[in-house]
């Protein structure tokens, strides 16, 4: 069971992704003799990334932000950014590159 390091500690990767089995693999795609996986990511509407001054961040639904978080954004101690699908895909792709670089060490 793979885990992702977050500000709250190690969290199972299954909290972030779902894997859907396909009935039959018709072909194996390769690039530079390595298997190629097509990864798609969906992002719910209304997610925001709140980044603290020390670089730690959390992603929450905008309508679920606490009053303290809203105040911190207003006074500048938290930076608010809208989360888009490309950021989510980039994170998954960087994790995948790291996984293949580590090989059997996981």
N, C-alpha and C positions, 0 to 999 in steps of 0.2 A: 504494500500500500504506500504509494508515493505521497509525500507531504511537502507543503510549501511553507517557507518561513514567512511569518507575518508579524506585525507589531504585537499581536496577541499570542504569539508562539507558533508552533508547528500546526498546520491545518491540513487535513486530507485534501488532496487535489480533487477528489470527487465532489467537494463542496463548490468547485469552480467550473467543472466541466461535466458533460455527459458523453458517454460513448455509445454509439448506436451500431450494433453488428449488422453486417450486410449478408444477404443470403449466400452469395458466392463471389469470390474474388476472381474476376475474369482476367486480370493482368496485374503485374507488379511493376509499378513505375520506378525508374531509377534515374538518378542524375549523378554523374561521375562515379558510377558503380555503387552508389548508396541508395537505399530505398527512399522514395519520395512519398510524403503523406500530404494529402490535401486537407487543410484544417480550415473550418469555418467557425466563426464566432458570432453570436447574437448578443446584443446589449439591450437591456431593458431601457425604456425611455425614462428620463428624469434622474439618472445617476450622476452624482458629482464626486469629485476627488478633493478631499480636504487635506492640504499639506501644511504641516507645522514648520516652524522656522528651522528645526533640526533635520528636516528632510523626511521624517516619518509621515506616513499618510494613511488615510482610511477612505474607503469608497462607501457612500451611503446614498439612499434614495433622498432626493432633495426634500420631499415632503415629510421625511422621517428625521430630518435634522433637529437636534435639540436646541433649546433656546440658548444654551451656553455656546454651542457651535455657531449659531447665527451671530451671536455677539462677538465671538472670536474672529469671524470673517469680517464683521463690520469694523472692528478696531485694528485689523491687519495682522493679528497673530496667527491666523489661519488663512491660507490661500485657497480659493474655491475655483475649480476647473470642471467643466462639463466633460464627462467620460464619453468617448466615442468608440465605435466598433474597431477602428484601426488600432487604437491603443491596446485593446483587448487582444487582437490578433498578434500584434507585435510582441506582447508579453508571452503568449503561448509559443510563438516561434522562437523567441530567445530561450525559453525553457527547454524547448525541444533540441536546439543546438547544444545546450549545456548537457542534456541527457545523453546525446550521441557522443559528445566529447568524453564523457565519463565512462561510457561503455558499461562493462559489468561491475563497475565499482559502486553502483547504486544499491 
